[in-house]
Amino acid sequence: MATDQNKFQAIISHCKEYGFVFPSSEIYDGLSAVYDYGQYGAQLKKNIRDYWWKSMTQMHENIVGIDAAIFMHPTTWKASGHVDNFSDPMIDNKDSKKRYRVDHLIEAHAETLPAAEGEALLAQMDNLLKENDFAGLKKLIEDKKIKCTVSGTSNWTDVRQFNLMFSTQLGSVTDEASEIYLRPETAQGIFVNFLNVQKTGRMKIPFGIAQTGKAFRNEIVARQFIFRMREFEQMEMQFFIRPGTQKEWYAYWKEERLKWHLSLGVSPEKYRYHDHVKLAHYADAAVDIEYEFPIGFKEVEGIHSRTDFDLKSHQEYSRKKIQYFDTEINQNYVPYVIETSIGLDRMFLLTICNAYEEEDLSKDGKEDSRVVMRFPAKLAPIQLAVFPLTKKDGLPEIARELMDKCKSSFFCFYEEKDAIGKRYRRQDAIGTPFCVTIDHQTKEDNTVTIRYRDSMEQERVPLDKVKEIVLNKINE
Ligand code: GAP
């Protein structure tokens, strides 16, 4: 059985073994902090994305979704502040040449300390970061005798800033004018389309624009599996509001987003808010929603009060008026923005960590165990597995008929090899909530055995009720 300390490693192995996540280009020994999603991972990720999309757009009459391009005009990133400000303080170890993000290095050290001491260290770090006191940060690292994990020494360079954006060339001519960036956040695609959407959709403030898509960051310390990647996916929503109402809308979205997380059945104790001390260049308030991963409480989602920083800045750089005429107060203004920003890959990791369980089933001196992924039925990559007990006597034909009836409504999986017990365990490991077995009795009375993943209980139900049972659970 995996302990808390090695549970994370067990989860990573499970993800690989059961087709959820593979290291990218693994046959060439992989690419650091880049991952591929396998057959079950891609489906789980899509289900999470769809659930977010539906709750943001379909369930809110005043939020619409867009899909902006990854490449954007380079001035976008000047206006957004990313060219000048999107950097992190880094420090290099002179012996190993390994580069660390200063906050990650100190955070990792804090985790090794007794709780109170660790918290005091983090508070000291937060203050220094807020002041941009790089000399103070270096001194803190030296005073605490924080060591490089590779060289084991404390031989550090000064702390310096590094920009996290990837750049590439547009077209075949390599000059400064053709340099463009891979977007480090999806949000700017929303800001530059504010007027397009507002006008064509006749949107009235308050309203939101949502989108999901890839973002890229040259993370220096990219570790902890898919928690911090160089290529990842975000699900963001910008909510445009009247200036002066930002406090109430910030409080509203802070609460609303936590409710969304809890709607997936995760225990509330696994979540907490973390208010930002050091605010990003665009924000006047910011909070993280953190989840308790096996590696500790970590950020999954950020809610930011972004003021009118982005729209104003795009107005200035583009020299195009980006304003809204509010008919209720007869006034033109640049709207304020509350942003909700969640990493899809982090939400995927949360879903995996929350679902993963090694269950001891030993009984009467006979050792037994299973790994079960307790995904909510609506997110499970496979929702129903259909098993004919044997490959003959007309049982596969009945099973195939059930598959045909169900597969347009949800994901089904058909298998006729191996003993039923083995087939159940394989479905437990990928988190299939329902397995149905067609046996000889089915031919007599049109009933089947449905087996529930979580309780492992089995019951006899009419064959023609199976689709309804599964659909009810998925739509809960
Ligand atoms: N538009 C605001 C923004 O991008 P952020 O806090 O930098 O804010 C938002 O990122 C979310 O994106 C984070 O809460 C996290 O879930 C996810 N995220 C950020 N960097 C990531 C990375 N390197 N790998 C995976 N997810 C990341």
Residues whose N, C-alpha, C, O or C-beta is under 5 A from the ligand:
A	BS01	GAP	P184 E185 A187 R217 E219 I226 F227 R228 M229 R230 F232 E299 V300 E301 G302 S341 I342 G343 D345 R346
